[in-house]
Amino acid sequence: MRILIVYKASGLSDNPFVRLLAEGIRACGFEVVCSVDAFWNDAAAYDAVHFQWPEELFGWSYPSPEQVEELRDRLRMLRERGIPIVYTRHNTLPHKGNDRVREAYRLIGDYADAVVHLGDYSLRQFRTKYPESKQLHVVIPHHIYEGVYGPGITREEARQRLGVPADSFVVLAFGAFRHDFERKLVWRAFRRLRVPKKFLLAPRLWPYTLSGSHRRGVKRFATRMLYHAAHAVERLFHSRITSAEGLIPDTELPAYFTAADVVFIQRTDILNSGNVPQALAFGRVAAGPAAGNIGGMLEATGNPVFDASDPASVDRALTEAARLAAAGHGAENRAYALEHLRLPQIAAAYGRLYEQLHDTKRR
């Protein structure tokens, strides 16, 4: 079978989710092409079309009305020709976008023959919102990025590389902070945590960087001064909250997770977070919101969850995460990830789904 995954890699900093998934599905005996252009120009040549993020179709820009209408026509053509459409539901709605982006989400959701959910919460949410849906719904979890980052490093090496005191208790909040609520959530929870020698590793909490800024002139100068000021004083607060780069290179990711004792999931209004399986794979305890698929995976693995609107709940979860880390729960998390989230079994689940849809369409 020939599978088209509608995705275009744009650089080395891309989320490796799709690239690895495609490799895993190929290893199951399928021909897999990752392309956006092929969807617009040659989608009928494939046995199944698999969408990830609808924004990929438009280069992560706002589509024109004509582009949305063309999407509708292409999806209608696939349905008329009996070519199965699969949609992995990473988001409920776009994080950023206008009505036309949301319409693209709706169209792909409507035309999909199968919707893949990364957790049970997403499945329940979808069925509640669309009780008349006749589509096939399956839960296939987010795979771990095993073997992606090369040889491992020790905790001592990781902390030395990142400039973290060797004897610290490290709380990691990894990835972008999308708004001030997330920044305040992490910072205040860390400051209230009663653990000796605590250290906050949140390299993108401070919203200013040395590079990657689109500002010019005085604004660019002010941005750099703010960055340098924060970088100069962060050690006084037992933290590293600045990053010279807008994105943390993938090659540096193992150092951050290896250096951590606890991973704090700061995203509170999203359906999924790749930081949860990442934390499990690195054998780290995670604490996160009881929201979306995040809460479900944390609870299933015995990691603490919190209500982001209740500071006392956040404090309890982070304190419990510290206790679990000291008790060795991170090893149990890694064992769970290796049993349930490895790429070969996740890819095989997608392969079975493609075959099921293909057989159904042929009847």
ZIWOSUL-V898433 format. One line per field, one symbol per residue. ss: DSSP state (2 for helix, 1 for strand, 0 for the rest). phi: phi as a letter, one per 20 degrees, with the letter a starting at -180 (. if undefined). A space follows every 50 residues. Layout:
ss=???
phi=???
This chain:
ss=01111100000000002222222222200011110022222222200111 10022222000000222222222222222200011111100000000022 22222222222001111002222222222000000111100000000000 00002222222200000011110000000222222222222200000111 10000000000000002222222222222222222220110000000002 22222222200111000000000222222220001111100222222222 00001100002222222222222222002222222222220022222222 2222222222220
phi=.dddefacfdrfefgfgfgffffffffeoeeccdaegfffdbffedebdc eddgggfdmmdffegfffffggffffffffemefddceefcfcffcqdff ffffgfffffeffbdedeafggfffffffcfefdfedcdcfffeefmeem gfcffffffffemdgfdeedddcdnfdeafgfffgffffffefecflfbe dcfcfffccecneefcmfffffffffffffffdfffdlbcddbfdfcegg feggfffffeecddeefdccecbffffffffemdfccbfeclffffffff dmefcbefedgfffffffffffffffenfgffffffffedcfggffffff fffgfffffffff
